[in-house]
Amino acid sequence: MIKLRLKRFGKKREASYRIVAMNSDTRRDGRPLEELGFYNPRTNEVRLNVEGIIKRLQTGAQPTDTVRSILNKNNVFEQLAAANSQS
């Protein structure tokens, strides 16, 4: 199963995360299938590849709870619903 989840990077106590698509049985910092965004919890900076995320969600990828809340805050699920209604 493909999961949309966070991959940690950065220095100790200064963590940042990449939002990636990877197999659910792959380790946290393993090789991702695709990098789809960036999240910095210290500054609340978020950059998303919305088209790539919507494509992954349409093919059955499941976001983790944290990624789901990030996507909700950035209205990605509303854009997904709009994309599904157009096709």
C-alpha positions in Angstrom: 0.0 0.0 0.0 1.2 3.5 -0.9 1.3 6.0 2.0 1.7 9.8 2.0 3.9 10.4 5.0 6.6 12.6 6.5 10.3 12.0 6.0 12.5 13.7 8.5 15.6 15.7 7.6 17.6 18.6 9.1 19.8 19.0 12.2 19.1 17.7 15.7 16.3 19.7 17.3 15.8 21.6 14.0 13.7 19.0 12.2 12.0 19.7 8.9 10.0 17.2 7.0 9.4 16.2 3.4 5.9 14.9 2.4 6.6 11.8 0.4 4.8 8.9 -1.2 6.3 5.5 -0.2 5.4 2.0 0.4 3.9 1.4 3.9 6.5 -1.2 4.8 9.5 1.0 3.9 11.4 2.6 6.8 10.8 6.3 7.6 13.9 7.7 6.0 14.1 5.2 3.2 13.9 6.0 -0.5 10.6 7.5 -1.5 8.6 6.9 -4.6 8.0 10.6 -5.1 8.6 13.8 -3.1 5.4 15.8 -2.9 6.0 18.7 -0.5 7.8 20.2 2.4 6.7 21.0 6.0 8.6 23.0 8.6 6.9 22.8 12.0 9.0 25.5 13.6 7.9 28.2 11.1 4.7 26.5 9.9 6.0 26.8 6.3 4.3 24.4 3.9 5.0 23.9 0.2 2.9 21.3 -1.7 2.9 19.8 -5.1 -0.9 19.8 -5.2 -1.2 18.1 -8.7 1.1 15.3 -7.6 -0.7 14.8 -4.3 -4.1 14.7 -6.1 -2.8 12.2 -8.6 -1.5 9.9 -5.8 -4.8 10.2 -3.8 -6.8 9.3 -6.9 -4.7 6.1 -7.4 -5.4 5.0 -3.8 -2.6 6.4 -1.6 -3.5 6.8 2.0 -2.2 9.8 4.0 -1.1 9.4 7.6 -2.9 11.4 10.3 -0.4 14.2 10.3 -0.2 14.6 6.6 -4.0 14.5 6.4 -4.2 17.5 8.8 -1.6 19.4 6.7 -3.6 18.7 3.5 -6.9 19.7 5.2 -5.4 23.0 6.3 -4.3 23.7 2.7 -7.7 22.7 1.1 -6.2 19.8 -0.9 -9.2 17.5 -0.3 -11.6 20.2 -1.7 -9.5 20.4 -4.8 -9.5 16.6 -5.0 -13.3 16.6 -4.9 -13.5 19.3 -7.6 -11.1 17.3 -9.8 -13.2 14.1 -9.3 -16.4 15.9 -10.1 -15.0 17.3 -13.4 -13.9 13.8 -14.7 
